[in-house]
Amino acid sequence: MTSEQLRSWQESLELTTEAAAASLGMSLSGYYQLLAGRHRGTGKPQEVDRRTALACAALKKGLKPYGG
């Protein structure tokens, strides 16, 4: 998942940046870093990690957390 796809996911669910970060269980600064598509410390390109991409897919489908 690219940062553009993450932004598209957020828009498709009509989430604010704060709500998107909270729904993924991550800090706002961490979410902003994924949206930027660059690692804050090194400046190297950064893809969205697999767990976050899977969480996005699950939330889009309306799935609840396992066991919850």
PyMOL Python script that loads the backbone (N, CA, C, O; Angstrom):
from pymol import cmd

cmd.read_pdbstr("""\
ATOM      1  N   MET A   1       0.849  -1.169   0.000  1.00  0.00           N
ATOM      2  CA  MET A   1       0.000   0.000   0.000  1.00  0.00           C
ATOM      3  C   MET A   1       0.896   1.232   0.000  1.00  0.00           C
ATOM      4  O   MET A   1       1.853   1.320   0.768  1.00  0.00           O
ATOM      5  N   THR A   2       0.575   2.167  -0.859  1.00  0.00           N
ATOM      6  CA  THR A   2       1.334   3.409  -0.937  1.00  0.00           C
ATOM      7  C   THR A   2       0.662   4.487  -0.085  1.00  0.00           C
ATOM      8  O   THR A   2      -0.461   4.312   0.386  1.00  0.00           O
ATOM      9  N   SER A   3       1.353   5.581   0.100  1.00  0.00           N
ATOM     10  CA  SER A   3       0.771   6.680   0.857  1.00  0.00           C
ATOM     11  C   SER A   3      -0.462   7.236   0.132  1.00  0.00           C
ATOM     12  O   SER A   3      -1.413   7.670   0.783  1.00  0.00           O
ATOM     13  N   GLU A   4      -0.457   7.227  -1.189  1.00  0.00           N
ATOM     14  CA  GLU A   4      -1.614   7.697  -1.953  1.00  0.00           C
ATOM     15  C   GLU A   4      -2.813   6.783  -1.724  1.00  0.00           C
ATOM     16  O   GLU A   4      -3.943   7.253  -1.598  1.00  0.00           O
ATOM     17  N   GLN A   5      -2.565   5.483  -1.671  1.00  0.00           N
ATOM     18  CA  GLN A   5      -3.645   4.528  -1.411  1.00  0.00           C
ATOM     19  C   GLN A   5      -4.179   4.688   0.009  1.00  0.00           C
ATOM     20  O   GLN A   5      -5.380   4.546   0.243  1.00  0.00           O
ATOM     21  N   LEU A   6      -3.290   4.982   0.957  1.00  0.00           N
ATOM     22  CA  LEU A   6      -3.722   5.210   2.337  1.00  0.00           C
ATOM     23  C   LEU A   6      -4.620   6.442   2.398  1.00  0.00           C
ATOM     24  O   LEU A   6      -5.658   6.420   3.059  1.00  0.00           O
ATOM     25  N   ARG A   7      -4.236   7.490   1.728  1.00  0.00           N
ATOM     26  CA  ARG A   7      -5.050   8.716   1.692  1.00  0.00           C
ATOM     27  C   ARG A   7      -6.411   8.431   1.041  1.00  0.00           C
ATOM     28  O   ARG A   7      -7.439   8.927   1.503  1.00  0.00           O
ATOM     29  N   SER A   8      -6.412   7.641  -0.017  1.00  0.00           N
ATOM     30  CA  SER A   8      -7.650   7.276  -0.688  1.00  0.00           C
ATOM     31  C   SER A   8      -8.551   6.456   0.236  1.00  0.00           C
ATOM     32  O   SER A   8      -9.765   6.656   0.261  1.00  0.00           O
ATOM     33  N   TRP A   9      -7.955   5.533   0.993  1.00  0.00           N
ATOM     34  CA  TRP A   9      -8.715   4.740   1.978  1.00  0.00           C
ATOM     35  C   TRP A   9      -9.371   5.661   2.985  1.00  0.00           C
ATOM     36  O   TRP A   9     -10.556   5.515   3.285  1.00  0.00           O
ATOM     37  N   GLN A  10      -8.610   6.608   3.509  1.00  0.00           N
ATOM     38  CA  GLN A  10      -9.124   7.546   4.506  1.00  0.00           C
ATOM     39  C   GLN A  10     -10.302   8.332   3.932  1.00  0.00           C
ATOM     40  O   GLN A  10     -11.334   8.477   4.587  1.00  0.00           O
ATOM     41  N   GLU A  11     -10.146   8.833   2.720  1.00  0.00           N
ATOM     42  CA  GLU A  11     -11.209   9.610   2.084  1.00  0.00           C
ATOM     43  C   GLU A  11     -12.443   8.755   1.806  1.00  0.00           C
ATOM     44  O   GLU A  11     -13.570   9.228   1.947  1.00  0.00           O
ATOM     45  N   SER A  12     -12.236   7.494   1.410  1.00  0.00           N
ATOM     46  CA  SER A  12     -13.371   6.619   1.092  1.00  0.00           C
ATOM     47  C   SER A  12     -14.225   6.335   2.325  1.00  0.00           C
ATOM     48  O   SER A  12     -15.428   6.103   2.210  1.00  0.00           O
ATOM     49  N   LEU A  13     -13.605   6.353   3.498  1.00  0.00           N
ATOM     50  CA  LEU A  13     -14.349   6.136   4.744  1.00  0.00           C
ATOM     51  C   LEU A  13     -14.774   7.452   5.391  1.00  0.00           C
ATOM     52  O   LEU A  13     -15.381   7.460   6.462  1.00  0.00           O
ATOM     53  N   GLU A  14     -14.452   8.558   4.734  1.00  0.00           N
ATOM     54  CA  GLU A  14     -14.784   9.896   5.228  1.00  0.00           C
ATOM     55  C   GLU A  14     -14.285  10.123   6.657  1.00  0.00           C
ATOM     56  O   GLU A  14     -15.005  10.629   7.517  1.00  0.00           O
ATOM     57  N   LEU A  15     -13.015   9.728   6.882  1.00  0.00           N
ATOM     58  CA  LEU A  15     -12.396   9.879   8.198  1.00  0.00           C
ATOM     59  C   LEU A  15     -11.502  11.110   8.225  1.00  0.00           C
ATOM     60  O   LEU A  15     -10.835  11.426   7.240  1.00  0.00           O
ATOM     61  N   THR A  16     -11.493  11.794   9.350  1.00  0.00           N
ATOM     62  CA  THR A  16     -10.505  12.841   9.546  1.00  0.00           C
ATOM     63  C   THR A  16      -9.159  12.157   9.751  1.00  0.00           C
ATOM     64  O   THR A  16      -9.099  10.949   9.978  1.00  0.00           O
ATOM     65  N   THR A  17      -8.103  12.916   9.671  1.00  0.00           N
ATOM     66  CA  THR A  17      -6.776  12.345   9.896  1.00  0.00           C
ATOM     67  C   THR A  17      -6.687  11.764  11.302  1.00  0.00           C
ATOM     68  O   THR A  17      -6.138  10.680  11.495  1.00  0.00           O
ATOM     69  N   GLU A  18      -7.223  12.477  12.274  1.00  0.00           N
ATOM     70  CA  GLU A  18      -7.206  12.015  13.662  1.00  0.00           C
ATOM     71  C   GLU A  18      -7.993  10.717  13.822  1.00  0.00           C
ATOM     72  O   GLU A  18      -7.541   9.790  14.495  1.00  0.00           O
ATOM     73  N   ALA A  19      -9.172  10.652  13.203  1.00  0.00           N
ATOM     74  CA  ALA A  19     -10.003   9.454  13.301  1.00  0.00           C
ATOM     75  C   ALA A  19      -9.360   8.265  12.586  1.00  0.00           C
ATOM     76  O   ALA A  19      -9.457   7.131  13.056  1.00  0.00           O
ATOM     77  N   ALA A  20      -8.710   8.520  11.458  1.00  0.00           N
ATOM     78  CA  ALA A  20      -8.035   7.443  10.733  1.00  0.00           C
ATOM     79  C   ALA A  20      -6.914   6.854  11.575  1.00  0.00           C
ATOM     80  O   ALA A  20      -6.790   5.634  11.680  1.00  0.00           O
ATOM     81  N   ALA A  21      -6.096   7.714  12.175  1.00  0.00           N
ATOM     82  CA  ALA A  21      -5.003   7.245  13.025  1.00  0.00           C
ATOM     83  C   ALA A  21      -5.550   6.452  14.198  1.00  0.00           C
ATOM     84  O   ALA A  21      -5.033   5.381  14.516  1.00  0.00           O
ATOM     85  N   ALA A  22      -6.589   6.963  14.844  1.00  0.00           N
ATOM     86  CA  ALA A  22      -7.179   6.285  16.006  1.00  0.00           C
ATOM     87  C   ALA A  22      -7.778   4.938  15.614  1.00  0.00           C
ATOM     88  O   ALA A  22      -7.640   3.963  16.352  1.00  0.00           O
ATOM     89  N   SER A  23      -8.440   4.873  14.466  1.00  0.00           N
ATOM     90  CA  SER A  23      -9.059   3.613  14.050  1.00  0.00           C
ATOM     91  C   SER A  23      -8.021   2.545  13.730  1.00  0.00           C
ATOM     92  O   SER A  23      -8.304   1.350  13.808  1.00  0.00           O
ATOM     93  N   LEU A  24      -6.804   2.987  13.366  1.00  0.00           N
ATOM     94  CA  LEU A  24      -5.713   2.046  13.099  1.00  0.00           C
ATOM     95  C   LEU A  24      -4.874   1.775  14.350  1.00  0.00           C
ATOM     96  O   LEU A  24      -3.952   0.960  14.322  1.00  0.00           O
ATOM     97  N   GLY A  25      -5.198   2.461  15.437  1.00  0.00           N
ATOM     98  CA  GLY A  25      -4.476   2.243  16.694  1.00  0.00           C
ATOM     99  C   GLY A  25      -3.058   2.781  16.661  1.00  0.00           C
ATOM    100  O   GLY A  25      -2.156   2.203  17.266  1.00  0.00           O
ATOM    101  N   MET A  26      -2.859   3.884  15.956  1.00  0.00           N
ATOM    102  CA  MET A  26      -1.511   4.446  15.873  1.00  0.00           C
ATOM    103  C   MET A  26      -1.530   5.918  16.260  1.00  0.00           C
ATOM    104  O   MET A  26      -2.579   6.561  16.294  1.00  0.00           O
ATOM    105  N   SER A  27      -0.360   6.422  16.546  1.00  0.00           N
ATOM    106  CA  SER A  27      -0.248   7.836  16.899  1.00  0.00           C
ATOM    107  C   SER A  27      -0.500   8.688  15.668  1.00  0.00           C
ATOM    108  O   SER A  27      -0.326   8.244  14.533  1.00  0.00           O
ATOM    109  N   LEU A  28      -0.909   9.907  15.915  1.00  0.00           N
ATOM    110  CA  LEU A  28      -1.144  10.839  14.818  1.00  0.00           C
ATOM    111  C   LEU A  28       0.148  11.122  14.058  1.00  0.00           C
ATOM    112  O   LEU A  28       0.142  11.211  12.831  1.00  0.00           O
ATOM    113  N   SER A  29       1.255  11.262  14.785  1.00  0.00           N
ATOM    114  CA  SER A  29       2.532  11.521  14.110  1.00  0.00           C
ATOM    115  C   SER A  29       2.958  10.330  13.258  1.00  0.00           C
ATOM    116  O   SER A  29       3.515  10.515  12.176  1.00  0.00           O
ATOM    117  N   GLY A  30       2.704   9.121  13.726  1.00  0.00           N
ATOM    118  CA  GLY A  30       3.018   7.931  12.934  1.00  0.00           C
ATOM    119  C   GLY A  30       2.177   7.852  11.674  1.00  0.00           C
ATOM    120  O   GLY A  30       2.657   7.456  10.611  1.00  0.00           O
ATOM    121  N   TYR A  31       0.909   8.237  11.810  1.00  0.00           N
ATOM    122  CA  TYR A  31       0.012   8.226  10.645  1.00  0.00           C
ATOM    123  C   TYR A  31       0.451   9.278   9.626  1.00  0.00           C
ATOM    124  O   TYR A  31       0.470   9.017   8.424  1.00  0.00           O
ATOM    125  N   TYR A  32       0.802  10.464  10.115  1.00  0.00           N
ATOM    126  CA  TYR A  32       1.294  11.512   9.210  1.00  0.00           C
ATOM    127  C   TYR A  32       2.546  11.048   8.464  1.00  0.00           C
ATOM    128  O   TYR A  32       2.733  11.378   7.293  1.00  0.00           O
ATOM    129  N   GLN A  33       3.388  10.294   9.137  1.00  0.00           N
ATOM    130  CA  GLN A  33       4.604   9.797   8.498  1.00  0.00           C
ATOM    131  C   GLN A  33       4.250   8.849   7.355  1.00  0.00           C
ATOM    132  O   GLN A  33       4.873   8.894   6.294  1.00  0.00           O
ATOM    133  N   LEU A  34       3.248   7.989   7.569  1.00  0.00           N
ATOM    134  CA  LEU A  34       2.821   7.092   6.497  1.00  0.00           C
ATOM    135  C   LEU A  34       2.210   7.873   5.340  1.00  0.00           C
ATOM    136  O   LEU A  34       2.437   7.544   4.176  1.00  0.00           O
ATOM    137  N   LEU A  35       1.434   8.908   5.658  1.00  0.00           N
ATOM    138  CA  LEU A  35       0.851   9.739   4.598  1.00  0.00           C
ATOM    139  C   LEU A  35       1.921  10.459   3.782  1.00  0.00           C
ATOM    140  O   LEU A  35       1.767  10.662   2.578  1.00  0.00           O
ATOM    141  N   ALA A  36       3.003  10.841   4.450  1.00  0.00           N
ATOM    142  CA  ALA A  36       4.091  11.539   3.758  1.00  0.00           C
ATOM    143  C   ALA A  36       4.833  10.607   2.807  1.00  0.00           C
ATOM    144  O   ALA A  36       5.387  11.050   1.801  1.00  0.00           O
ATOM    145  N   GLY A  37       4.842   9.319   3.126  1.00  0.00           N
ATOM    146  CA  GLY A  37       5.518   8.356   2.259  1.00  0.00           C
ATOM    147  C   GLY A  37       7.028   8.368   2.392  1.00  0.00           C
ATOM    148  O   GLY A  37       7.736   7.780   1.574  1.00  0.00           O
ATOM    149  N   ARG A  38       7.521   9.042   3.429  1.00  0.00           N
ATOM    150  CA  ARG A  38       8.972   9.122   3.670  1.00  0.00           C
ATOM    151  C   ARG A  38       9.244   8.899   5.140  1.00  0.00           C
ATOM    152  O   ARG A  38       8.491   9.351   6.003  1.00  0.00           O
ATOM    153  N   HIS A  39      10.333   8.195   5.418  1.00  0.00           N
ATOM    154  CA  HIS A  39      10.756   7.983   6.801  1.00  0.00           C
ATOM    155  C   HIS A  39      11.250   9.305   7.366  1.00  0.00           C
ATOM    156  O   HIS A  39      12.079   9.980   6.755  1.00  0.00           O
ATOM    157  N   ARG A  40      10.745   9.667   8.518  1.00  0.00           N
ATOM    158  CA  ARG A  40      11.075  10.966   9.111  1.00  0.00           C
ATOM    159  C   ARG A  40      12.564  11.115   9.401  1.00  0.00           C
ATOM    160  O   ARG A  40      13.127  12.187   9.183  1.00  0.00           O
ATOM    161  N   GLY A  41      13.205  10.065   9.886  1.00  0.00           N
ATOM    162  CA  GLY A  41      14.616  10.153  10.253  1.00  0.00           C
ATOM    163  C   GLY A  41      15.573  10.122   9.080  1.00  0.00           C
ATOM    164  O   GLY A  41      16.564  10.852   9.061  1.00  0.00           O
ATOM    165  N   THR A  42      15.277   9.269   8.087  1.00  0.00           N
ATOM    166  CA  THR A  42      16.212   9.084   6.980  1.00  0.00           C
ATOM    167  C   THR A  42      15.791   9.787   5.694  1.00  0.00           C
ATOM    168  O   THR A  42      16.624  10.049   4.826  1.00  0.00           O
ATOM    169  N   GLY A  43      14.509  10.088   5.570  1.00  0.00           N
ATOM    170  CA  GLY A  43      14.013  10.696   4.343  1.00  0.00           C
ATOM    171  C   GLY A  43      13.812   9.702   3.210  1.00  0.00           C
ATOM    172  O   GLY A  43      13.420  10.084   2.107  1.00  0.00           O
ATOM    173  N   LYS A  44      14.080   8.425   3.480  1.00  0.00           N
ATOM    174  CA  LYS A  44      13.910   7.394   2.453  1.00  0.00           C
ATOM    175  C   LYS A  44      12.431   7.098   2.236  1.00  0.00           C
ATOM    176  O   LYS A  44      11.624   7.241   3.155  1.00  0.00           O
ATOM    177  N   PRO A  45      12.076   6.683   1.016  1.00  0.00           N
ATOM    178  CA  PRO A  45      10.680   6.314   0.756  1.00  0.00           C
ATOM    179  C   PRO A  45      10.216   5.229   1.721  1.00  0.00           C
ATOM    180  O   PRO A  45      10.982   4.341   2.096  1.00  0.00           O
ATOM    181  N   GLN A  46       8.955   5.316   2.114  1.00  0.00           N
ATOM    182  CA  GLN A  46       8.412   4.356   3.075  1.00  0.00           C
ATOM    183  C   GLN A  46       7.034   3.909   2.606  1.00  0.00           C
ATOM    184  O   GLN A  46       6.137   4.730   2.418  1.00  0.00           O
ATOM    185  N   GLU A  47       6.873   2.613   2.419  1.00  0.00           N
ATOM    186  CA  GLU A  47       5.570   2.037   2.094  1.00  0.00           C
ATOM    187  C   GLU A  47       4.807   1.801   3.393  1.00  0.00           C
ATOM    188  O   GLU A  47       5.406   1.714   4.465  1.00  0.00           O
ATOM    189  N   VAL A  48       3.500   1.698   3.294  1.00  0.00           N
ATOM    190  CA  VAL A  48       2.668   1.353   4.446  1.00  0.00           C
ATOM    191  C   VAL A  48       2.917  -0.122   4.751  1.00  0.00           C
ATOM    192  O   VAL A  48       2.889  -0.961   3.850  1.00  0.00           O
ATOM    193  N   ASP A  49       3.160  -0.433   6.027  1.00  0.00           N
ATOM    194  CA  ASP A  49       3.463  -1.816   6.399  1.00  0.00           C
ATOM    195  C   ASP A  49       2.249  -2.721   6.189  1.00  0.00           C
ATOM    196  O   ASP A  49       1.110  -2.255   6.137  1.00  0.00           O
ATOM    197  N   ARG A  50       2.512  -4.003   6.070  1.00  0.00           N
ATOM    198  CA  ARG A  50       1.480  -4.990   5.755  1.00  0.00           C
ATOM    199  C   ARG A  50       0.360  -5.016   6.792  1.00  0.00           C
ATOM    200  O   ARG A  50      -0.813  -5.101   6.428  1.00  0.00           O
ATOM    201  N   ARG A  51       0.705  -4.944   8.085  1.00  0.00           N
ATOM    202  CA  ARG A  51      -0.331  -4.975   9.122  1.00  0.00           C
ATOM    203  C   ARG A  51      -1.287  -3.801   8.997  1.00  0.00           C
ATOM    204  O   ARG A  51      -2.500  -3.963   9.135  1.00  0.00           O
ATOM    205  N   THR A  52      -0.748  -2.632   8.741  1.00  0.00           N
ATOM    206  CA  THR A  52      -1.595  -1.453   8.592  1.00  0.00           C
ATOM    207  C   THR A  52      -2.467  -1.581   7.349  1.00  0.00           C
ATOM    208  O   THR A  52      -3.648  -1.234   7.382  1.00  0.00           O
ATOM    209  N   ALA A  53      -1.897  -2.074   6.260  1.00  0.00           N
ATOM    210  CA  ALA A  53      -2.665  -2.267   5.033  1.00  0.00           C
ATOM    211  C   ALA A  53      -3.797  -3.267   5.252  1.00  0.00           C
ATOM    212  O   ALA A  53      -4.905  -3.065   4.756  1.00  0.00           O
ATOM    213  N   LEU A  54      -3.528  -4.341   5.989  1.00  0.00           N
ATOM    214  CA  LEU A  54      -4.569  -5.321   6.286  1.00  0.00           C
ATOM    215  C   LEU A  54      -5.639  -4.730   7.190  1.00  0.00           C
ATOM    216  O   LEU A  54      -6.825  -5.008   7.016  1.00  0.00           O
ATOM    217  N   ALA A  55      -5.226  -3.920   8.153  1.00  0.00           N
ATOM    218  CA  ALA A  55      -6.191  -3.259   9.031  1.00  0.00           C
ATOM    219  C   ALA A  55      -7.085  -2.321   8.227  1.00  0.00           C
ATOM    220  O   ALA A  55      -8.289  -2.248   8.476  1.00  0.00           O
ATOM    221  N   CYS A  56      -6.513  -1.614   7.279  1.00  0.00           N
ATOM    222  CA  CYS A  56      -7.304  -0.728   6.413  1.00  0.00           C
ATOM    223  C   CYS A  56      -8.356  -1.535   5.651  1.00  0.00           C
ATOM    224  O   CYS A  56      -9.519  -1.139   5.576  1.00  0.00           O
ATOM    225  N   ALA A  57      -7.942  -2.655   5.096  1.00  0.00           N
ATOM    226  CA  ALA A  57      -8.871  -3.505   4.337  1.00  0.00           C
ATOM    227  C   ALA A  57      -9.987  -4.020   5.238  1.00  0.00           C
ATOM    228  O   ALA A  57     -11.150  -4.031   4.835  1.00  0.00           O
ATOM    229  N   ALA A  58      -9.651  -4.444   6.443  1.00  0.00           N
ATOM    230  CA  ALA A  58     -10.650  -4.960   7.376  1.00  0.00           C
ATOM    231  C   ALA A  58     -11.638  -3.871   7.779  1.00  0.00           C
ATOM    232  O   ALA A  58     -12.845  -4.109   7.823  1.00  0.00           O
ATOM    233  N   LEU A  59     -11.131  -2.684   8.072  1.00  0.00           N
ATOM    234  CA  LEU A  59     -12.013  -1.582   8.460  1.00  0.00           C
ATOM    235  C   LEU A  59     -12.934  -1.178   7.306  1.00  0.00           C
ATOM    236  O   LEU A  59     -14.097  -0.839   7.525  1.00  0.00           O
ATOM    237  N   LYS A  60     -12.418  -1.214   6.096  1.00  0.00           N
ATOM    238  CA  LYS A  60     -13.238  -0.865   4.939  1.00  0.00           C
ATOM    239  C   LYS A  60     -14.377  -1.865   4.751  1.00  0.00           C
ATOM    240  O   LYS A  60     -15.467  -1.503   4.307  1.00  0.00           O
ATOM    241  N   LYS A  61     -14.112  -3.134   5.096  1.00  0.00           N
ATOM    242  CA  LYS A  61     -15.146  -4.184   4.988  1.00  0.00           C
ATOM    243  C   LYS A  61     -16.073  -4.215   6.199  1.00  0.00           C
ATOM    244  O   LYS A  61     -17.056  -4.955   6.215  1.00  0.00           O
ATOM    245  N   GLY A  62     -15.755  -3.405   7.218  1.00  0.00           N
ATOM    246  CA  GLY A  62     -16.607  -3.362   8.403  1.00  0.00           C
ATOM    247  C   GLY A  62     -16.355  -4.478   9.391  1.00  0.00           C
ATOM    248  O   GLY A  62     -17.198  -4.756  10.244  1.00  0.00           O
ATOM    249  N   LEU A  63     -15.193  -5.129   9.286  1.00  0.00           N
ATOM    250  CA  LEU A  63     -14.868  -6.223  10.203  1.00  0.00           C
ATOM    251  C   LEU A  63     -14.518  -5.700  11.592  1.00  0.00           C
ATOM    252  O   LEU A  63     -13.937  -4.624  11.737  1.00  0.00           O
ATOM    253  N   LYS A  64     -14.873  -6.460  12.589  1.00  0.00           N
ATOM    254  CA  LYS A  64     -14.563  -6.124  13.969  1.00  0.00           C
ATOM    255  C   LYS A  64     -13.277  -6.848  14.362  1.00  0.00           C
ATOM    256  O   LYS A  64     -12.897  -7.823  13.713  1.00  0.00           O
ATOM    257  N   PRO A  65     -12.601  -6.382  15.419  1.00  0.00           N
ATOM    258  CA  PRO A  65     -11.394  -7.081  15.876  1.00  0.00           C
ATOM    259  C   PRO A  65     -11.680  -8.536  16.238  1.00  0.00           C
ATOM    260  O   PRO A  65     -12.764  -8.863  16.723  1.00  0.00           O
ATOM    261  N   TYR A  66     -10.717  -9.388  16.002  1.00  0.00           N
ATOM    262  CA  TYR A  66     -10.861 -10.808  16.303  1.00  0.00           C
ATOM    263  C   TYR A  66     -11.132 -10.993  17.787  1.00  0.00           C
ATOM    264  O   TYR A  66     -10.434 -10.426  18.628  1.00  0.00           O
ATOM    265  N   GLY A  67     -12.124 -11.769  18.099  1.00  0.00           N
ATOM    266  CA  GLY A  67     -12.465 -12.041  19.493  1.00  0.00           C
ATOM    267  C   GLY A  67     -13.259 -10.917  20.141  1.00  0.00           C
ATOM    268  O   GLY A  67     -13.589 -10.992  21.325  1.00  0.00           O
ATOM    269  N   GLY A  68     -13.571  -9.867  19.370  1.00  0.00           N
ATOM    270  CA  GLY A  68     -14.249  -8.730  19.968  1.00  0.00           C
ATOM    271  C   GLY A  68     -15.609  -8.497  19.499  1.00  0.00           C
ATOM    272  O   GLY A  68     -16.264  -7.556  19.947  1.00  0.00           O
TER     273      GLY A  68
END
""", "prot")
cmd.dss("prot")
cmd.show_as("cartoon", "prot")
cmd.util.cbc("prot")
cmd.orient("prot")
